[in-house]
Amino acid sequence: MSDTTAPNQRKGLLLAFLCFGVFMVYLDATIVNVALPDIQEDLSTDITQLQWIIDAYTLTFACLLLTAGTLGDILGRKKIFLAGLVGFTLTSVLCALSGSIGVLLVGRTLQGICGSVMIPVSLALVSAAYADPAARAKAIGVWAGVGGIALSTGPVLGGFLVDHYGWQSIFWVNAPVGVVATLVLARLLTENRSARGRRLDPLGQLLFITAIAALAYGLIEGNGEGWTSGVILGAFAASAVTLLLFVLWELRRPDPMLPMGFFRSPIVVVAGIVNFLSLFGLFAVIFLFTLYLQSVNGLSSVETGVRFLALTVPIMIASFAASVVAAKAGPRLPIFIGSLFSAGGLVGLTALEAGSGFGGYWWSLILLGVGVSFTGAPATVALLGSVPNEQAGTASGVSNTFRQVGTVFGVALAGALLLRHLRDGMPDALARTGLPAQAQAKAVELLGDGDLSRAAALPPDVRGTVLDAVGPVYVQGMDLAFQIAGAGALLGGLCALVFLKGTGPAAEPAAGPDSVPADTAGQRS
């Protein structure tokens, strides 16, 4: 428990600067997307490497969430949060200074590690600072609302920074915020730990990271290495084996990182599936649609960010409404209705063509944003209502781990499907242009990795013809990913409809809306 409760006059300042630190973590989950085309052009990367820019951050973030809260309980939350904040600031600078894709990926991985520490520990610090239950609930509501603000701000702020100061600026912006927040919080925070003894599970953590990372590697690198190559088949086999070992190990642990007993409850299983599939579809759209708007339609970063408000603002608003509706009406029907909205939005996006205007897709983005909110938040309400209060923190950590893993695989599978379709369909599309065989071969060589900016290396008299032919193929690959994501959304809704019978109104989760992709609320002690 808290050694010292923060003085009343300092609580507001403490909460504000904790939220500043957390805001950076949330922001970096979305702000990078609008910079991807510029990074692609500047660092000469392909779609596979762009996937890793997103997933290097999200994968480490997802895999370390369950351990991070325990680390703060054992070593002290002040120490751990400040270490994470300093580390996140420094690794943001590393990303900004990176002159190669390798250095950038190292920086993103380290950012994910530091971010995974900050989120659950910050929530525990907020909870410890506010002893009064009513004041604590309001403070946690503010903490949770930061995620929605960061989500809606990320694409627009990122677009402005990239257009005016280059892609490096999306990382530089973290530096002054991180330095000021560190200096202030070092004075304001008082050390506190959990009264309940907890132990780390390093072997379980290692097995979990290996299983998820190996599966992500296989999905992302499959096109480049060959789906039947020894490396890719070995990655999938390694993932399956380590996941089995992880389950067996956790079953033997007296204090497991991931309590397997949770999964005896169909509510926990369904909530996990719904959280996974909702984030899977959302981040498939965020990743691919950004590339479509800028690489195919030729929009600027700012123009892209503004159009994404049709997705992010509804998420920010509907996430609050979804928690209230689920608390009053139960989670079953809101999840099912939300899945229909999500599927409708994803299917609507498959009607796009190269050059489609905002009028052709704004409504699809709104449907998706509302749908994601009405699946994720009620699923968390159902999960938290199915476990004892003393296990609510662990259960919320489990829920958010499913969400973050869904993000990893949404980006991985969407990129793999797009790149596969592009490589298979581009030769035929170019053959129909009537261009000389040499020009077609050069176009395939330049654009086969999904970097359409390399068309600038083609002769001016063929460049437009090539892009006109390749653009529709690019869109068709994107459509395939959206169709699969839409089917997944429906599957999640049907699971809720069938297996959540009898789940009535439940208490609203204290940590507020759980529909923000970067939100990892809930690992309280």
N, C-alpha and C positions, 0 to 999 in steps of 0.2 A: 504494500500500500504506500501511499505518499508519505514521505518523511515530513514534508512541509507543504501546506496548502498555499497556493499562490495568493498573495495579498489581493484584496478586492480591487484596489486601484490599478493593479497591474494585470488583471486577468484579461481585460479587453485587448491590451497590447500584446500579451502572450499569445492569445488566440489569433490575432491578426498576423503575427509573424510566423506562427506555425502554419497558418494557411498560405502565406507567401511561399514557404518552402514546398508545401504539398502542391501548390498551384504549378510550380515548375515541373513536377513529375507528371501531373495530369496533362499539362500543355504539350510536353514532348511526346505524348502518345498520338497526337493528331497534327501538330504543327509541321512535322517533318514531311507529311504526305504532299503538301503543295510544293515542296522544294525538290521532289524526286526528279522531275524532268531536268531541272537545272543541274542537279548533282550528276545525273546521267550524262549530260553533255559535257560538263566540266571534268569529270573523272573518268569518262569513257567507260561507263558501266553498262551491263546488260540487265534484262528484267530479273534474272536470277539474283544478281547482286543487289538490286533494289529491294527485292523481297527480304534479303538478309538485313538491310538497313532497318526495316521495320521489325523483323522477327528476332534479331539479335537483342534488341531492347525488350520486346514483349516476352520472349522465351525466358530470359533470366529473371525478369520481373515475376512471371507466373510461377516459375519453379521454386523460387525462394520465399514466396509469401508466407507459407506455413511455418518456416523456420524463423523468419525475421521477428515475429512477435515474441517467440520464445527467447530469442537472443536478447531482446530488450528486457524481458522479465529477469533474466539471469544476471546480465552485466550492468544493468541500469539503463533506463530509457533515455535519460538526458545524454549520456555518453554515446549511445547508439544513434540517436537521432542526429546529434551534431556531427558525428562521424559520417553518417549518410549524407547530410547536407553539404559538408565540406567536400566529400567525395563526388557528389553530383555536380557541384560547381566546377571542380577541377576537371572532371571528365567532359563536361560541356565545353570547356576551353580546349581540351584535346580534340574534340570533334570539330570545333571551329578552325583549328590550326591544321587539320589533317589535309595532306596533299595527295593522298592515295586512298583507294577504297579499303585497303587493308587496315590502315590506321583508323579510318572512320568506323569500321566495324568493331575494332577493339574498343574505341570510345563508346559506341552505342551499347556494347555488352556491359561495360563497366557502369554506364549510366543506369542500365536496368537493374544491376545488382544494388547500387546505392538507392535507387527509387523504391525497390522492394522493401528495404529497411525502413524508409521514411514513413510509408503510408500506415501500416498497422501500429507502429510505435507512436506516431503523432496522435492517433486516435486515443491511445491509452493515456498520453500526456494531457490531452484535452479533458478526458474523463476524470483524471486525478486532480486537475486544477479546479474543477467545479464540483463541490461536495453536495450542493443542493440539487435534487433530482430534476426540478423544473428548469433551473439554470443550465444544468448539464445537457438536458434534452435540446434546449435552444442552441447551445454552443456546438453540439454535435450536428444539429441541422445546418448551422453555418459551415461547419467543416465539410459536410456532405455536399452542400450547394456549390462549393468551390469547383467540384468536378464538372458540374453542368456549365458553369461560367467558362472554365478552361476549354471545354469541348466546343462551345459555340464561338469562343474567341480564337482558338487555334488556327483554323483555316484562313480567317480574314487577316489576323495579325501576321501569320506566316506569309501570306501572299504579299502584304505591304512590305515586309522586311526583305523578302527575296527580290521583289521588283526594284526596290530602291537601294538595297545595300548588299545584295548577293545572298546565296544560301547559307553562307557561314554565319550570318547575323542571327539566324534562328537559334543558334547555340550561344553566341556572344551575349544575347539578351539575358541569359541565366546568370552571368557572372556578377553584375552589380547587385542583383536581387539576392543571390546566394551569399555574397560577402556581408551585406547589411543584415540579412536575417541571422547569419551566424553570430555576428558581433552582439546583436540585441538579445538573441535567445541564450547566449552563453551567460549573460547576466540575469535574465529573467527566470530561466528554468531552475527548478530544484530537483535533485535526484530522487527517483522513486523506482521501486521494483515490485514484483508480484509477491504477495505473502505466501502463495502456494508454490512449493518447490517444483520446478520443471527441469527437464533434461533435454539437451539437444539430441538429435538423431542423425549424426553425420552420414552413416551408411545409408539410411533411408533416403536422405536428401540426395546423395550421390546417385543412387539407383533411379530416383525419380527424374533427376536432370538428364541422366543418360538415356532413359526411355523416351522422354519427350524430344530431346535434341536429336536423337538418332532418327526418329520418325519424321521430324521436320526436315532434317538433312535429306532423307530419301525423297520426300515430296518436292523439295526445292531443286535439288540437283539431278533428279531423275531424267529430265529432258537433255541435260548436257552430258551426263555419263552414260545414258542408255538405261531404260527401265529394267532390262534383264541383265545388266552388268553385275559383276561380282560385288562391286562397291555398294551399289544401291540395294541389291538383295541382301547383302550383309548388314546394311543399315537397318532394313526392316526386320531382319531376324534378331539383331541386337536389341532393337526396341521391344520386340515381343518378349524376349528372354528376360531382359532387365525389368520390364514391367511385371512379369510373373514373380521374379525374385523380390521385387519391391513389395508386392502384395503379401507374399509369404513372410517376409521380414516384419512388416507392420503388424501382421496377425500375432506375432510372437512378442512384440514389444509391450511392456506394461504401460508405457506412456508414449503411444505412437504419434508420429508427426501427422499422419492421416488415419484417424480411427476407422477401421474397416467395419466396425459395428454399425456405423451410420448407414451403410449401404444395405442393411437388412430392411430398412424402411423404404417402401416404394415411393414415398413422397420425396425423400432425399435423392433417390435415383432420378426421378422425373425432373426435379428441380435442376439437377446437374445437367441432364440432357437439354433441357430448355435453355439454360444459361449458356451452354456450349454452342448450341445451334443459332441462338439469336446473335451472339457476337461473331460467329462464323460468317453469317450473311452480311452483317453490318460492315465488318472490316474488309470483306471481299469487295464491297462497293466502294469504300473509302480508298482502297488501294488502286483498283482498276479504273474507277471513274475519274480519279485525278489524272491518270495517264491519258485517258480518252479525251478529257476536256482540253488538255494542253498539247498532247502529241498529235492527236487526230484533228481536233477542232481549232487548234492554234490559239487558245485563250491564254491570257497572262496569268500569273500566279494570283494577283488580286482578283481578277475576274473569276477565277476558279474558286477562291475562298468565299466570295460573295454568294456564288451559286450554292455552295455547300450549306449556307445558312438555312436553306429549305429543309435540310436534314437535321442540322444540329440544334436549331432553336426548338423545333417540335420535341426533340428528345429532352431538352432541358425543361420544357414546360410539362410535357406529358408524364415525365418520371414522377413528379410530385403527385399528380392526379392519380396515377396508377397505384401508388402505394395506398392512398386513401380509399380507392375503390376496392382494392383487394382486402383491406382491413375490414371493410363493411360487408362486402358481398362474398368474400372467399376468393381464392386464387384461380379456381378451375375455369370459369367462364372468361374472366379477363385474359388469361393466358391463351385460351383458344381463339378469342376474338383478336387478340394482338397478333397471333400467328397468321391469321387470315389477312390482316393489314400488312404484315411484313411480306408475306408471299405475294400479295397484290402489288406492293411496291416493287419487289424484285422482278416479277413478271412484266410489269409496266416498263421497266428499264430495258427489257429485251426488244422493245419496239424501236429503239433508237437506231439511227443511221449515222453515217459519217456526216458531220455538219449539222446535226439536229440542234435546234435552238432551245432556250430555256423553257419556252412554252410547251415543249414536248415531254418534259420530264420532271418539272417542279412538283407536280402532284404525286409522282412516284416516290420522290425523296421524302415528302411529308408523310405519306402512308408508311414508309419504312421507319421513319423516326418515331411515329406514334406506336407502330407495331412493336418495335424493339422495347419501348418503354413499358408497354402493357404485357410483355412476356417476362422480361427480366425482373422487374420489381415485384410482381405477384409471385413469381417462382421463389424469390428470396423470402417473401412473407410466409409462403407455405413451408419452406425449409426451416426457418427460425421457429415457426409454430409447432414443429414436429419434434423438437429436441428440448431437454430440460434447460432452464435458464442458465445454469452453470456451464453449459456446453455451447451457448449461443455464439461466443467469440470464435470457437473452433469451427462451428458449423458455418458461420459467415465466411471464415477463411477458406473452407472447402468450396463454398459457393463461388467465391470470387476466383479461386484457382481454376474452376471449370470455365469461367468467363474468359480469363486471360489465355488459357490453353485454346479456347475457341478462336480467339484473336490470332494466335500463332498459326493455326491451321487454316483459317479463312484466307490469310495472305498467302500462305504456302500453296494451297491447292488452287486458288484462283489464278495465281501467277503461272503455275504449272500448266493449267488448262489453256490459258491464253497463249503461252509460248508454244505449246504443242500444236494448237490449231493454226497459229501463224506460220510455223515452219512447214506444216503439211499443206496448207492452202495457198501460200504465196507463190510457188512456182506455177500452178495452174492459172492463178489470177494474172500473173505477169505474162503468161503465154498468150492470153486473150487480148493483150494490148497491141500485138503486132510489132513490138520493139525487137531490135536485133538480139540474137541469142547472147551475144557478149554483154549487152546492156542488162539483159535479164539476169545473167549469172552474177554480174557485179552488184545488182540490187539485192539479190538473195544473200550474197556474202556480207553486204553492209547492214542489212535490216533483219537478218535471220535471228538475231538475239533480242529483237524487240525494241531496239533503240532507233526510233524513226528520225531522230535528229541527224543521224548519219546520212540521210538522204542529201544533205548539203554537199556531200562529196561527189554526188552524181553530176554529170553534165547538165547545165540549165535546161537544155531542150528536151530532156527526158525526165527530169525530176518531178514535174507536175503529173506526168502520166503515171509514173511509178507510185506516187503517193495516192493518186486517185484509185489505183488498183489495189493497193495494200490496205488502205483505210477500211473498206468494208470487211476484209478478212479479219482485221484487228477487232472490229466491232463484233463479228460473229463469234470469235473466241471469248470475248467478254460476255456475250449473251449466254454461252454455254455455262460459264461459271455462275451467272445469276440464276439460271434455271435450276442448277443443282442446289444452290443456296435456298431458292424458293421452295423446293421440295423438302429440304431439311427443316425449314420453318414450319411447313405443314405437319411434318412428322412430329415435331415438338408439341404442336398444338393438339394433335390427336392423342399423343401420350398423356397429356394433361387431362383431356376429356375422358379418357378411359380409366386412368389409374388414380386420378385425384377425386374420385367420387367420395362424398362424405366429408370433404374438407370445407368447413364453413368459415365464417369470419374469424380472423385472428388479429392479435395485437400487431400494430404497425411496427416495423423494425426501427429501433432507436436511431440507427445510423442514417436514416433518411433514404432517399431514392437510391436504387441500386442499378439504374439504367445507364449510368455513365460508363463508357468502355474502360476508362482507366481507373474507375472506382474500385477500391479494394477495401471497402469499409468493413469494420467489424471485428478485428482481432483484439478484443478488449480482454483485460485480465481482471 
